[in-house]
Amino acid sequence: MINKAKKLIGKECKIRLISEQNRYGKIIEASKIWLLVENIEDFRIDGYCFYVWEVIANIWYRQQEKFTEKIKKRKAQYQDDTIDKIWIEDFSSFFYSIRHTLMMIETKRWKNIFCKIVNINEKDILVKNFDSYGKREKKEERVQYKNIFCVEFSNDYLMTFKKYMEKEANMPLQK
C-alpha cells in the first residue's frame, strides 16, 4: 500500500478506512508510519490528516477522483503553506512540527481528543485537552503513539474553534 501511495503523491484520491468510512484528499507524503493527506471537502482544501497505515483499507485514483481533481484545479484554491513545515519520519518529529497547532486526535478506541501539545516523548505525547465549549481541562493526558488512529489539524472546524477559544480566553494558542 505504501508503494501505491507514493505513486499517487500529488493526486486527489479516495481513501477507504477499515472503519468503512471514505475520506477524500490529495496525498502529500507517505512514510513507513503515516500517510499525509490534504483533506478535500466540497472541492476545497479543509485541513490535513495523518493516518497510520493499519487503518487504511485501500486507496483509489479512478475516473471519479480525476474529475473531482479537475474541478478543484479550476477553482484555483488558496494553497496553505503549513504542509511545507511538517516532517513525517517518525511520530515525535511529526508532533514536534505541529506542536503549536490545535488538533484533534482520534484514537483507535474512537475517542476524539481536542488538544494542544504540552510535551513530546519517544512513545507518547502529553496534551492539554479542551472540552466542546473551548475550556481547557485541568488534567493533562498522555496519548501513546500506538493508540493513534488519525490526527487532524488546520481544518475549518478547528480553525474556527481556535479563534473562539482565543477570543473567550484572551489567550493565543500559537506563538
VENCOR-V701769 format. One record per pair of residues at least 12 apart in sequence whose ideal C-beta (glycine too) atoms are under 8 Angstrom apart, sorted by the first residue. I is the first residue (numbers start at 1). J is the second residue. If there is no record, write none. Layout:
i->(I | I)
j->(J | J)
This chain:
i->(1 | 1 | 1 | 1 | 2 | 2 | 2 | 4 | 5 | 5 | 5 | 5 | 6 | 8 | 8 | 8 | 9 | 9 | 9 | 9 | 10 | 10 | 11 | 11 | 11 | 11 | 11 | 12 | 12 | 12 | 12 | 12 | 12 | 12 | 12 | 12 | 13 | 13 | 13 | 13 | 13 | 13 | 13 | 13 | 14 | 14 | 14 | 14 | 14 | 14 | 15 | 15 | 15 | 15 | 15 | 15 | 15 | 16 | 16 | 16 | 16 | 16 | 17 | 17 | 17 | 17 | 18 | 18 | 18 | 18 | 19 | 20 | 23 | 23 | 23 | 24 | 24 | 24 | 24 | 24 | 25 | 25 | 25 | 25 | 25 | 26 | 26 | 26 | 27 | 28 | 28 | 29 | 31 | 31 | 33 | 33 | 33 | 33 | 33 | 34 | 34 | 34 | 34 | 34 | 34 | 35 | 35 | 35 | 35 | 36 | 36 | 36 | 36 | 36 | 36 | 37 | 37 | 37 | 38 | 39 | 39 | 40 | 40 | 43 | 43 | 43 | 43 | 43 | 44 | 44 | 44 | 45 | 45 | 45 | 45 | 46 | 46 | 47 | 47 | 47 | 47 | 47 | 47 | 47 | 47 | 48 | 48 | 48 | 48 | 48 | 48 | 48 | 49 | 49 | 49 | 50 | 50 | 50 | 50 | 51 | 51 | 52 | 52 | 52 | 55 | 55 | 55 | 80 | 82 | 82 | 82 | 85 | 86 | 91 | 91 | 92 | 92 | 92 | 94 | 95 | 95 | 95 | 96 | 98 | 98 | 98 | 99 | 99 | 100 | 100 | 100 | 100 | 101 | 101 | 101 | 101 | 101 | 102 | 102 | 102 | 102 | 102 | 102 | 102 | 102 | 102 | 102 | 103 | 103 | 103 | 103 | 103 | 103 | 103 | 104 | 104 | 104 | 104 | 105 | 105 | 105 | 105 | 105 | 106 | 106 | 106 | 106 | 106 | 107 | 107 | 107 | 107 | 108 | 108 | 108 | 109 | 110 | 113 | 113 | 113 | 113 | 114 | 114 | 114 | 114 | 114 | 114 | 115 | 115 | 115 | 115 | 115 | 115 | 116 | 116 | 116 | 118 | 123 | 123 | 123 | 124 | 124 | 124 | 124 | 125 | 125 | 125 | 126 | 126 | 126 | 127 | 127 | 127 | 127 | 128 | 129 | 130 | 130 | 134 | 134 | 134 | 134 | 134 | 136)
j->(53 | 56 | 58 | 59 | 30 | 32 | 53 | 59 | 27 | 30 | 35 | 59 | 30 | 27 | 59 | 61 | 27 | 28 | 29 | 30 | 26 | 27 | 26 | 27 | 61 | 65 | 69 | 24 | 25 | 26 | 40 | 61 | 65 | 68 | 69 | 72 | 25 | 26 | 27 | 37 | 59 | 60 | 61 | 65 | 59 | 60 | 61 | 62 | 64 | 65 | 35 | 37 | 51 | 56 | 58 | 59 | 60 | 56 | 57 | 58 | 59 | 60 | 51 | 55 | 56 | 57 | 54 | 55 | 56 | 57 | 55 | 57 | 37 | 39 | 49 | 39 | 40 | 41 | 65 | 68 | 37 | 38 | 39 | 40 | 49 | 38 | 40 | 69 | 59 | 48 | 83 | 88 | 88 | 89 | 52 | 53 | 88 | 90 | 91 | 50 | 51 | 52 | 53 | 88 | 94 | 50 | 51 | 53 | 56 | 48 | 49 | 50 | 83 | 86 | 88 | 49 | 50 | 51 | 83 | 152 | 155 | 68 | 72 | 68 | 71 | 72 | 75 | 77 | 72 | 75 | 77 | 77 | 78 | 79 | 80 | 155 | 156 | 152 | 153 | 154 | 155 | 156 | 157 | 158 | 159 | 82 | 83 | 86 | 152 | 153 | 154 | 155 | 150 | 151 | 152 | 88 | 94 | 150 | 151 | 149 | 150 | 148 | 149 | 150 | 108 | 149 | 150 | 154 | 101 | 153 | 154 | 97 | 98 | 145 | 148 | 120 | 121 | 122 | 151 | 117 | 120 | 125 | 120 | 117 | 151 | 153 | 117 | 120 | 116 | 173 | 174 | 175 | 116 | 153 | 154 | 173 | 174 | 114 | 115 | 116 | 130 | 153 | 158 | 161 | 162 | 165 | 173 | 115 | 116 | 117 | 151 | 152 | 153 | 158 | 151 | 152 | 153 | 158 | 127 | 143 | 148 | 150 | 151 | 148 | 149 | 150 | 151 | 152 | 143 | 147 | 148 | 149 | 147 | 148 | 149 | 147 | 149 | 127 | 129 | 141 | 143 | 129 | 130 | 131 | 132 | 158 | 161 | 127 | 128 | 129 | 130 | 141 | 143 | 128 | 130 | 173 | 140 | 144 | 145 | 146 | 142 | 143 | 144 | 145 | 142 | 143 | 145 | 140 | 141 | 142 | 140 | 141 | 142 | 143 | 140 | 141 | 161 | 165 | 161 | 164 | 165 | 168 | 169 | 169)
